[in-house]
Amino acid sequence: MEEVQKGRVLIVEDDMLLSMVEERLIKRLGYEVVGKVTKGVDAIEKEEELNPDIIVMDISLKGDMDGIETMEIIRKKSDVSVIYLSGSGDRYSLERAKKTGFTDFLTKPVTGGDLKGPLNSAMNENDDQVLKSA
């Protein structure tokens, strides 16, 4: 019996090893990883191109923008669900992130158990948005 894909996920992570670990965890939970990028500018482009259900977004990214600034730009065109990952749970980043409307804010390293609830919540948010627009 073939496993049903639960949703499409874009990973935005500048640490390649963590990106691979996150991809494996997400796939193990039954989600499809549709893309992986390391920079905010690439995330903006990929979000438009791939139209994922969920973005797993690192706060610290290579390049000119961090993950929160990237989501602020994506929010102008999309209400895609976002789960933030941070190397530290600093209050300043959390307060900034709240303005972008996130599903969850997790501190790295994350496990499959850490991601399971937020991914399911994000998909439920997407289902609610579809119902509202119907």
Beta strands, then each sheet from edge to edge (+ up, - down):
strand 1: 8-12
strand 2: 32-37
strand 3: 54-58
strand 4: 81-86
strand 5: 104-107
sheet 1: 2+ 1+ 3+ 4+ 5+
end
